[in-house]
Amino acid sequence: MISGGVAIIGATGRLGSAIHRACDDNAVAVVATAGSAGWNTESATPAVVVDASRPAALPSTIDFCARSGAALLYCVSNPTPEGLRRLRVLGRDVPVGLVTNLSPLQWIQTRSAQLSARLAGMLQLPVEVTVIDRHPAAKADAPSATARLLASALPLSATVASERFGPRVCDHRVVLTARGETYEIAHSVRDLDLVAAAAVRLAAQLAGSAPGVFSTDELYTQLTCRREGDR
């Protein structure tokens, strides 16, 4: 699936561990890992680096990809402006995926919400749009990066509200209210299995790409267009 295998940064964390299991399930070789204890590498150079760690690890991730020529799937929320600048510079030489949320169903939610808001606007409905994100109380940022990106992707102005309670992992809702009616598009995540499988799939997509910086939407659009072309 990915010739040359992958490296996983943050391999001992919840997401990194899930991605490692997904690689095993899909017969994708994990040729290097990195965590708080440092790097554990084999002799092979990975085709793709998957960074599921923290923003502080980004400089070493970029240095590794620049030296090795490996593509980078960056799955860490809230990179700093300097981090984003360095990722764009790296994208001149290798393919870089900036993925705020790996879930394919969350991407479908965003596309569905965009269409719904656009149609409401075309009908000139008196719509109020609210994006609600729910995470456990331990979640550091509020609103979440996914909620901010979801709101910014909509063609109508949206209010973002955050709730911090309940179980792992998260819920995101887009609520359109017009007078006495409400329409909701909801997405809930309770484990990381689908997210981890998506990381492997997007890593494979990057491995065959030319240099550049690709958003979540661009990567999933490429996948769906390729499937359409295969029909």
Residue frames as qw, qx, qy, qz and C-alpha x, y, z in Angstrom:
[[0.000, 0.884, 0.467, 0.000, 0.00, 0.00, 0.00],
 [0.025, -0.979, 0.197, 0.034, 2.89, 2.37, 0.82],
 [0.870, 0.264, -0.174, 0.377, 6.18, 1.30, -0.69],
 [0.331, 0.492, -0.371, 0.714, 8.95, 2.28, 1.71],
 [0.479, -0.465, -0.674, 0.316, 6.71, 2.29, 4.77],
 [0.163, -0.857, -0.139, -0.469, 5.93, 5.07, 7.22],
 [0.345, 0.061, -0.579, 0.736, 7.37, 6.75, 10.28],
 [0.389, -0.745, -0.477, -0.257, 5.01, 7.68, 13.12],
 [0.203, 0.278, -0.416, 0.842, 5.82, 10.58, 15.42],
 [0.508, -0.223, 0.312, -0.771, 3.87, 10.45, 18.65],
 [0.560, 0.068, -0.782, -0.265, 3.67, 6.69, 18.26],
 [0.258, -0.142, -0.860, 0.418, 2.93, 6.08, 21.95],
 [0.293, 0.096, 0.254, -0.917, 0.02, 8.52, 22.15],
 [0.587, 0.325, 0.630, -0.391, -3.64, 7.61, 21.63],
 [0.639, 0.686, -0.032, -0.347, -3.77, 8.65, 17.98],
 [0.207, 0.658, -0.708, -0.148, -0.25, 7.50, 17.16],
 [0.357, -0.152, 0.909, -0.154, -0.90, 4.07, 18.70],
 [0.669, 0.458, 0.469, -0.351, -4.13, 3.74, 16.73],
 [0.515, 0.742, -0.311, -0.295, -2.32, 4.66, 13.50],
 [0.055, -0.487, 0.871, 0.034, 0.36, 2.06, 14.27],
 [0.533, 0.130, 0.803, -0.232, -2.37, -0.60, 14.65],
 [0.644, 0.653, 0.171, -0.361, -3.98, 0.52, 11.40],
 [0.274, 0.693, -0.625, -0.234, -0.63, 0.17, 9.62],
 [0.263, -0.225, 0.935, -0.077, -0.33, -3.37, 10.97],
 [0.606, 0.378, 0.607, -0.348, -3.88, -4.17, 9.85],
 [0.614, 0.750, 0.028, -0.244, -3.13, -2.92, 6.32],
 [0.890, 0.035, 0.193, 0.411, 0.32, -4.53, 6.01],
 [0.279, 0.892, -0.115, 0.336, 2.05, -1.13, 5.95],
 [0.753, -0.050, -0.358, 0.550, 5.56, -1.28, 7.37],
 [0.277, -0.957, 0.016, -0.079, 6.34, 1.11, 10.22],
 [0.793, 0.309, -0.227, 0.474, 10.06, 1.67, 9.71],
 [0.296, 0.203, -0.387, 0.849, 10.54, 4.41, 12.32],
 [0.381, -0.777, -0.488, -0.112, 8.78, 5.77, 15.38],
 [0.264, 0.317, -0.331, 0.848, 9.40, 8.74, 17.64],
 [0.491, -0.732, -0.452, -0.133, 8.10, 9.69, 21.05],
 [0.329, -0.919, 0.149, -0.160, 9.18, 11.39, 24.23],
 [0.794, -0.433, 0.351, 0.244, 12.03, 8.88, 24.54],
 [0.081, -0.597, 0.558, 0.570, 13.42, 9.78, 21.10],
 [0.661, 0.437, -0.377, -0.479, 13.62, 8.10, 17.70],
 [0.662, -0.154, 0.733, 0.017, 13.54, 4.38, 17.03],
 [0.557, 0.636, -0.266, -0.463, 14.55, 3.84, 13.41],
 [0.880, 0.060, 0.426, 0.199, 15.36, 0.95, 11.13],
 [0.446, -0.240, 0.449, 0.736, 17.74, 1.26, 8.20],
 [0.267, 0.530, 0.647, 0.478, 15.00, 2.06, 5.68],
 [0.027, 0.105, 0.059, -0.992, 13.93, 5.63, 4.90],
 [0.326, 0.506, 0.734, -0.315, 10.13, 6.03, 5.16],
 [0.203, 0.440, 0.563, 0.670, 8.07, 7.18, 2.22],
 [0.275, -0.712, -0.250, -0.595, 5.78, 9.15, 4.54],
 [0.208, 0.005, -0.654, 0.727, 6.10, 10.61, 8.03],
 [0.391, -0.661, -0.516, -0.379, 2.86, 10.78, 10.03],
 [0.171, 0.193, -0.495, 0.830, 3.12, 13.33, 12.83],
 [0.523, -0.599, -0.502, -0.339, 0.47, 12.76, 15.51],
 [0.554, -0.168, -0.501, 0.644, 2.44, 14.32, 18.36],
 [0.185, -0.843, -0.330, 0.383, 2.50, 17.93, 19.57],
 [0.361, 0.926, 0.009, 0.105, 3.44, 21.30, 18.02],
 [0.358, -0.821, 0.424, 0.130, 6.76, 21.33, 19.90],
 [0.738, -0.126, 0.601, 0.279, 7.98, 18.35, 17.85],
 [0.621, 0.753, 0.201, -0.085, 7.47, 20.11, 14.51],
 [0.107, 0.864, -0.456, -0.185, 11.02, 21.46, 13.98],
 [0.370, -0.370, 0.843, 0.125, 12.56, 17.99, 14.26],
 [0.670, 0.414, 0.610, -0.089, 9.81, 16.54, 12.04],
 [0.468, 0.867, -0.028, -0.168, 10.50, 19.12, 9.33],
 [0.085, -0.734, 0.653, 0.166, 14.26, 18.54, 9.58],
 [0.569, -0.084, 0.817, 0.043, 13.77, 14.78, 9.20],
 [0.648, 0.606, 0.456, -0.071, 11.53, 15.15, 6.13],
 [0.276, 0.911, -0.236, -0.195, 13.85, 17.72, 4.55],
 [0.225, -0.587, 0.762, 0.153, 16.84, 15.39, 4.96],
 [0.486, 0.015, 0.873, 0.026, 15.10, 12.18, 3.92],
 [0.224, 0.077, -0.561, -0.793, 12.73, 13.50, 1.23],
 [0.028, -0.353, -0.929, 0.105, 9.79, 11.78, 2.96],
 [0.255, -0.549, -0.395, -0.691, 6.28, 13.15, 2.54],
 [0.047, -0.010, -0.655, 0.754, 4.62, 14.51, 5.68],
 [0.391, -0.583, -0.591, -0.398, 1.08, 13.95, 6.95],
 [0.120, 0.165, -0.487, 0.849, 0.78, 16.52, 9.73],
 [0.435, -0.516, -0.688, -0.267, -2.14, 15.69, 12.05],
 [0.372, -0.319, -0.510, 0.707, -1.42, 18.09, 14.92],
 [0.014, -0.877, -0.456, -0.150, -3.92, 20.83, 15.75],
 [0.189, -0.979, -0.057, 0.055, -3.01, 24.48, 16.11],
 [0.736, 0.077, 0.028, 0.673, 0.49, 24.82, 14.62],
 [0.207, -0.711, -0.092, 0.666, 2.02, 28.22, 15.27],
 [0.467, 0.856, -0.007, -0.222, 2.29, 30.80, 12.47],
 [0.014, -0.715, 0.672, 0.193, 6.02, 30.07, 12.28],
 [0.527, -0.064, 0.848, 0.008, 5.26, 26.35, 12.14],
 [0.636, 0.630, 0.419, -0.155, 2.84, 26.89, 9.26],
 [0.280, 0.872, -0.320, -0.243, 5.43, 28.98, 7.44],
 [0.209, -0.512, 0.822, 0.136, 8.03, 26.22, 7.80],
 [0.622, 0.224, 0.747, -0.078, 5.53, 23.59, 6.63],
 [0.568, 0.784, 0.148, -0.202, 4.81, 25.63, 3.50],
 [0.090, 0.781, -0.585, -0.198, 8.54, 25.95, 2.85],
 [0.448, -0.210, 0.868, 0.032, 8.91, 22.17, 3.24],
 [0.666, 0.488, 0.521, -0.216, 6.07, 21.74, 0.74],
 [0.366, 0.789, -0.338, -0.359, 8.28, 23.18, -1.99],
 [0.122, 0.513, -0.844, -0.103, 10.33, 19.97, -1.88],
 [0.061, -0.083, -0.993, 0.061, 8.02, 17.22, -0.58],
 [0.411, -0.488, -0.522, -0.566, 4.25, 16.66, -0.38],
 [0.040, 0.013, -0.653, 0.757, 2.81, 17.93, 2.91],
 [0.359, -0.539, -0.658, -0.385, -0.71, 17.21, 4.16],
 [0.071, -0.161, 0.458, -0.871, -2.09, 19.64, 6.76],
 [0.474, -0.352, -0.740, -0.323, -4.94, 17.66, 8.27],
 [0.293, -0.387, 0.365, -0.794, -6.87, 19.28, 11.11],
 [0.724, -0.058, 0.513, -0.458, -9.28, 16.33, 11.36],
 [0.058, -0.271, 0.899, 0.338, -8.54, 12.96, 9.77],
 [0.459, 0.286, 0.789, -0.290, -12.10, 11.63, 9.84],
 [0.051, 0.145, 0.687, 0.710, -13.65, 11.10, 6.39],
 [0.128, -0.676, -0.723, -0.066, -17.10, 11.45, 7.94],
 [0.200, -0.714, -0.205, 0.638, -16.14, 14.85, 9.35],
 [0.124, -0.206, 0.483, 0.842, -15.09, 15.88, 5.85],
 [0.068, -0.431, -0.794, -0.423, -18.47, 14.71, 4.56],
 [0.192, -0.739, -0.541, 0.354, -20.13, 16.70, 7.36],
 [0.174, -0.526, 0.101, 0.826, -18.27, 19.83, 6.25],
 [0.018, 0.039, 0.670, 0.741, -19.26, 19.34, 2.62],
 [0.140, -0.575, -0.795, -0.134, -22.88, 18.69, 3.63],
 [0.202, -0.722, -0.367, 0.550, -22.96, 21.80, 5.82],
 [0.136, -0.313, 0.332, 0.879, -21.49, 23.92, 3.01],
 [0.070, -0.273, -0.760, -0.585, -24.19, 22.74, 0.61],
 [0.209, -0.664, -0.708, 0.121, -26.97, 23.24, 3.18],
 [0.195, -0.649, -0.172, 0.715, -25.87, 26.76, 4.06],
 [0.084, -0.152, 0.496, 0.851, -25.46, 27.68, 0.40],
 [0.116, -0.434, -0.796, -0.406, -28.97, 26.45, -0.45],
 [0.223, -0.716, -0.552, 0.364, -30.43, 28.31, 2.53],
 [0.167, -0.503, 0.091, 0.843, -28.74, 31.47, 1.30],
 [0.017, 0.074, 0.675, 0.734, -30.01, 30.98, -2.25],
 [0.213, -0.592, -0.751, -0.200, -33.55, 30.67, -0.86],
 [0.027, -0.502, 0.136, -0.854, -32.96, 33.83, 1.20],
 [0.658, -0.530, -0.534, -0.037, -34.04, 32.08, 4.38],
 [0.220, -0.827, 0.262, -0.446, -33.58, 33.97, 7.67],
 [0.917, -0.085, -0.358, 0.153, -31.06, 31.40, 8.88],
 [0.310, -0.812, 0.461, -0.180, -28.88, 31.51, 11.97],
 [0.850, 0.250, -0.451, 0.111, -25.93, 29.10, 11.80],
 [0.485, -0.723, 0.437, -0.225, -24.27, 27.69, 14.91],
 [0.710, 0.295, -0.627, 0.130, -21.35, 25.28, 15.12],
 [0.665, -0.622, 0.263, -0.319, -21.23, 23.40, 18.43],
 [0.607, 0.354, -0.692, 0.166, -18.23, 21.35, 19.48],
 [0.758, -0.566, 0.159, -0.282, -18.25, 19.02, 22.48],
 [0.594, 0.379, -0.653, 0.277, -15.14, 17.48, 23.96],
 [0.703, -0.449, -0.481, 0.269, -14.25, 16.05, 27.38],
 [0.301, -0.950, -0.056, 0.056, -13.36, 18.54, 30.08],
 [0.679, -0.444, 0.295, 0.505, -9.65, 17.81, 29.60],
 [0.584, 0.586, 0.325, 0.459, -9.65, 19.26, 26.06],
 [0.450, -0.310, -0.086, 0.833, -7.20, 22.15, 26.06],
 [0.016, -0.065, 0.245, 0.967, -8.53, 24.49, 23.39],
 [0.181, 0.633, 0.739, -0.143, -12.04, 25.87, 23.02],
 [0.895, 0.264, 0.117, -0.341, -13.36, 26.10, 20.41],
 [0.783, -0.148, 0.523, 0.302, -11.58, 23.17, 18.82],
 [0.098, -0.405, 0.549, 0.724, -9.55, 23.52, 15.64],
 [0.138, 0.290, 0.883, 0.341, -12.15, 21.40, 13.84],
 [0.064, 0.773, 0.579, -0.250, -15.00, 23.68, 14.95],
 [0.048, -0.726, 0.125, 0.674, -13.13, 26.80, 13.83],
 [0.110, -0.200, 0.740, 0.632, -12.31, 25.26, 10.46],
 [0.132, 0.477, 0.861, 0.116, -15.88, 24.03, 10.02],
 [0.060, 0.822, 0.372, -0.426, -17.30, 27.49, 10.71],
 [0.067, -0.631, 0.344, 0.692, -14.82, 29.18, 8.38],
 [0.190, 0.003, 0.850, 0.491, -15.73, 26.78, 5.56],
 [0.218, 0.629, 0.734, -0.130, -19.41, 27.80, 5.58],
 [0.236, 0.419, 0.363, 0.798, -20.71, 30.41, 3.12],
 [0.338, -0.795, -0.258, -0.432, -22.83, 32.02, 5.88],
 [0.013, -0.568, 0.540, -0.621, -21.57, 33.62, 9.09],
 [0.768, -0.297, -0.564, -0.059, -21.62, 31.11, 11.95],
 [0.416, -0.716, 0.373, -0.419, -21.46, 31.37, 15.73],
 [0.643, 0.183, -0.725, 0.169, -19.17, 28.82, 17.39],
 [0.616, -0.593, 0.232, -0.463, -20.06, 27.41, 20.81],
 [0.450, 0.322, -0.810, 0.193, -18.00, 24.97, 22.86],
 [0.800, -0.472, 0.041, -0.367, -19.06, 22.44, 25.48],
 [0.310, 0.480, -0.779, 0.258, -16.58, 20.62, 27.70],
 [0.637, -0.230, 0.565, -0.471, -18.08, 17.54, 29.33],
 [0.915, 0.225, 0.073, -0.327, -18.88, 13.92, 28.60],
 [0.883, -0.141, 0.395, 0.213, -17.01, 10.99, 27.08],
 [0.187, -0.439, 0.611, 0.632, -14.25, 10.71, 24.53],
 [0.561, 0.012, 0.139, 0.816, -13.76, 11.60, 21.74],
 [0.034, 0.267, 0.010, -0.963, -15.90, 14.47, 20.42],
 [0.331, 0.648, 0.685, 0.028, -19.11, 15.68, 18.79],
 [0.069, -0.219, 0.193, 0.954, -19.53, 18.45, 16.21],
 [0.269, 0.641, 0.716, -0.067, -22.92, 19.81, 15.20],
 [0.046, 0.030, 0.268, 0.962, -23.90, 22.38, 12.60],
 [0.109, 0.584, 0.740, -0.315, -27.30, 23.85, 13.47],
 [0.002, 0.201, 0.368, 0.908, -29.31, 25.93, 10.99],
 [0.039, 0.532, 0.706, -0.466, -32.26, 27.73, 12.60],
 [0.063, -0.187, -0.383, -0.902, -34.93, 29.56, 10.60],
 [0.538, -0.333, -0.057, -0.772, -37.89, 30.85, 12.59],
 [0.769, -0.312, 0.344, -0.438, -39.65, 27.82, 14.08],
 [0.975, 0.204, -0.085, -0.001, -37.51, 25.18, 12.34],
 [0.323, -0.736, 0.585, 0.108, -34.11, 23.66, 13.06],
 [0.910, 0.371, -0.182, 0.001, -31.90, 21.52, 10.82],
 [0.474, -0.724, 0.499, 0.053, -28.81, 19.78, 12.23],
 [0.808, 0.427, -0.400, 0.072, -25.84, 17.99, 10.70],
 [0.592, -0.689, 0.384, -0.165, -24.07, 16.04, 13.44],
 [0.740, 0.379, -0.536, 0.145, -20.90, 13.97, 13.61],
 [0.661, -0.653, 0.301, -0.215, -19.78, 11.99, 16.67],
 [0.585, 0.448, -0.656, 0.163, -16.54, 10.10, 17.33],
 [0.787, -0.548, 0.131, -0.251, -16.26, 7.50, 20.08],
 [0.800, -0.333, 0.363, 0.342, -13.02, 5.75, 19.09],
 [0.038, 0.765, -0.403, -0.501, -10.11, 6.36, 16.73],
 [0.676, 0.044, 0.704, 0.216, -10.37, 3.27, 14.51],
 [0.545, 0.729, 0.385, 0.153, -11.81, 5.01, 11.43],
 [0.004, -0.976, 0.187, 0.110, -9.57, 8.04, 11.96],
 [0.484, -0.542, 0.631, 0.271, -6.45, 5.85, 12.11],
 [0.664, 0.291, 0.639, 0.257, -7.43, 3.92, 8.99],
 [0.356, 0.914, 0.190, 0.041, -7.96, 7.26, 7.24],
 [0.242, -0.851, 0.393, 0.249, -4.46, 8.36, 8.24],
 [0.592, -0.164, 0.708, 0.348, -3.00, 5.32, 6.47],
 [0.536, 0.619, 0.542, 0.191, -5.11, 6.03, 3.39],
 [0.141, 0.989, 0.005, -0.050, -4.13, 9.71, 3.27],
 [0.434, -0.649, 0.533, 0.325, -0.48, 8.79, 3.81],
 [0.625, 0.158, 0.680, 0.350, -0.69, 6.54, 0.75],
 [0.369, 0.865, 0.329, 0.091, -2.26, 9.41, -1.19],
 [0.122, -0.944, 0.246, 0.184, 0.61, 11.72, -0.23],
 [0.639, -0.346, 0.591, 0.351, 3.23, 9.11, -1.10],
 [0.556, 0.353, 0.611, 0.440, 2.18, 9.31, -4.74],
 [0.141, 0.949, 0.272, -0.066, 1.83, 13.10, -4.87],
 [0.511, 0.539, -0.074, 0.666, 4.06, 15.83, -6.23],
 [0.324, -0.161, -0.422, 0.831, 5.51, 18.39, -3.78],
 [0.232, -0.509, -0.278, -0.781, 2.98, 20.85, -2.42],
 [0.115, 0.008, 0.685, -0.719, 0.88, 21.64, 0.64],
 [0.382, -0.283, -0.717, -0.509, -2.51, 19.93, 0.71],
 [0.440, -0.243, 0.380, -0.776, -5.48, 20.52, 3.01],
 [0.415, 0.097, 0.865, -0.264, -7.83, 17.82, 4.29],
 [0.610, 0.582, 0.271, -0.464, -10.41, 18.89, 1.73],
 [0.407, 0.670, -0.511, -0.352, -7.91, 18.70, -1.13],
 [0.071, -0.309, 0.948, 0.005, -6.73, 15.21, -0.14],
 [0.459, 0.276, 0.789, -0.300, -10.24, 13.78, 0.19],
 [0.554, 0.671, 0.023, -0.492, -11.34, 15.50, -3.01],
 [0.234, 0.560, -0.742, -0.284, -8.42, 13.87, -4.82],
 [0.235, -0.064, 0.962, -0.124, -9.44, 10.47, -3.44],
 [0.530, 0.475, 0.573, -0.406, -13.08, 10.83, -4.45],
 [0.474, 0.705, -0.242, -0.468, -12.20, 12.16, -7.91],
 [0.067, 0.428, -0.881, -0.187, -9.85, 9.24, -8.45],
 [0.371, 0.165, 0.886, -0.225, -12.61, 6.81, -7.47],
 [0.547, 0.639, 0.236, -0.486, -14.98, 8.53, -9.90],
 [0.335, 0.673, -0.534, -0.388, -12.36, 8.21, -12.63],
 [0.143, -0.249, 0.957, 0.031, -11.98, 4.48, -11.94],
 [0.601, 0.320, 0.592, -0.432, -15.65, 3.81, -12.68]]
